[in-house]
Amino acid sequence: MPDPVAATPPGPGAASPDEAAVVAAIIAELATLIVQAINLDMPAAQIDPDAPLYREGLGLDSIDILEIALVVAKRYDLQLKADSEENHVIFRSLRSLASYVAAHSTRIAQS
């Protein structure tokens, strides 16, 4: 008898395995970009993808976030605006930033 849990399709908003793989690859690349952009004194692999980037998590300040936004916008050909109300969601964590990049960048397929 088949496992009913295994046969259950993912819920709304769940990433497909392909989307999850793309986001995972972007997370790894973004972690490296962040370490390089702000000279973070830790290996990229140690950045928790779900930890907050700002203040209590990774300990970044608004200037750090601005520097990261500039590097990410250039690398992924994105328009990130300093006054956007979405920024608190986009830069909430490494994973949320990677999800935004995956959804909005035209360069993902070209990487």
C-alpha positions in Angstrom: 0.0 0.0 0.0 1.5 3.4 -1.0 2.4 5.9 1.8 -0.3 8.6 1.8 2.1 11.2 3.2 4.6 10.6 0.3 1.7 10.8 -2.2 0.5 14.1 -0.9 1.3 17.0 -3.2 3.2 19.9 -1.8 1.0 22.6 -0.3 0.5 26.1 -1.8 3.7 28.1 -2.0 5.9 25.0 -1.6 8.9 25.0 -3.9 9.3 22.2 -6.4 12.5 20.1 -6.1 13.9 22.1 -9.0 13.1 25.4 -7.5 14.5 24.3 -4.1 17.8 23.3 -5.9 17.9 26.7 -7.6 17.3 28.5 -4.3 19.9 26.4 -2.6 22.5 27.3 -5.2 21.7 30.9 -5.0 21.9 30.8 -1.1 25.5 29.4 -1.5 26.5 32.1 -4.0 24.8 34.9 -2.0 26.6 33.8 1.2 29.9 34.1 -0.6 28.9 37.5 -2.1 27.9 38.8 1.4 31.2 37.6 3.0 33.2 39.4 0.2 31.1 42.5 0.0 31.3 43.4 3.7 34.5 41.5 4.6 32.5 39.4 7.0 34.8 37.5 9.4 33.2 34.1 8.9 33.1 31.4 6.2 30.1 31.7 3.9 29.1 28.1 4.7 28.5 29.1 8.3 25.8 31.6 7.5 22.5 30.2 8.6 20.1 30.7 5.6 17.2 31.2 8.0 18.8 33.6 10.5 17.9 37.3 10.3 20.5 39.3 8.3 19.8 42.5 10.1 20.9 43.1 13.7 20.3 40.1 16.0 20.9 37.4 13.4 24.0 38.0 11.3 24.5 41.3 13.0 24.4 43.5 9.9 23.5 47.2 10.0 21.8 49.3 7.4 25.1 50.2 5.7 26.0 46.5 5.3 22.5 45.8 3.9 23.0 48.7 1.4 26.4 47.3 0.3 24.9 43.8 -0.1 21.9 45.2 -2.1 24.3 46.9 -4.5 26.4 43.8 -5.1 23.3 41.6 -5.5 21.6 44.1 -7.8 24.6 44.2 -10.0 25.3 40.4 -10.0 21.7 39.4 -10.7 20.5 42.4 -12.7 17.9 43.4 -10.2 16.3 46.7 -9.3 16.5 47.0 -5.5 15.3 50.4 -4.2 16.4 51.8 -0.9 12.9 53.1 -0.1 11.0 49.9 -1.1 8.6 48.7 1.5 9.5 45.1 0.5 13.1 45.4 1.7 12.3 44.2 5.2 10.9 41.0 3.6 13.6 40.6 0.9 16.4 41.1 3.4 14.8 39.2 6.3 17.2 36.2 5.8 19.6 34.7 3.3 16.8 32.3 2.2 14.3 35.2 1.6 16.9 37.1 -0.4 17.7 34.0 -2.4 14.0 33.4 -3.1 13.6 37.0 -4.2 16.6 36.6 -6.6 15.2 33.3 -8.0 11.9 34.9 -8.7 13.1 38.2 -10.1 16.5 37.8 -11.8 16.8 37.3 -15.5 20.4 36.1 -15.0 19.6 32.9 -13.1 19.6 30.8 -16.3 22.7 32.5 -17.5 24.8 31.7 -14.4 
